Amino acid sequence: MENAHVAAVPHAHATDEAHTFDRKAIWRTFRILLYITVFELLLAIGYYEIEFSNPHLVKHLLNGVFVVLTLAKAFFIIAEFMHLRHEIRNMILTISIPALLFIWFITAFLWDGNSYKNLRNTYDRHYKDHAAEKVEHKEPAKAGEAEEPGKIH
């Protein structure tokens, strides 16, 4: 009977006020993400609609702007929807520093792989020999001719 009495008493953490979330903050984050996305789309459409004197420079600058804007969107998503904004500083650093190291690892591996590919193509004698060869095109065998198995045709 003691348990029935305890179950009938409402607990303070079970009220609606303690478990509500801030709808305004979610809608504010949604609007910020929407504005950043629309701005990115306008930049991309503008790049293809406008003629530039140096399109390669503009393309690289726009890629940098897109990376920065994408990181800003990732910050807002992580901060609001994963509730990292409301955590203590040590928890934020515990999550963000390994994530930054992971991004650095990916960048370093891609850079190293590209360097290896370029060096291999530059110094590999087999690659140079086969790159200079011309491929001979032979006519397909006629219906009456039989090809011998294993013979190089």
PyMOL commands that set and color helices and strands:
alter all, ss='L'
color gray80, all
select helices_A, chain A and resi 2-8+12-14+23-49+55-81+89-123+125-132
alter helices_A, ss='H'
color red, helices_A
deselect
rebuild
show_as cartoon
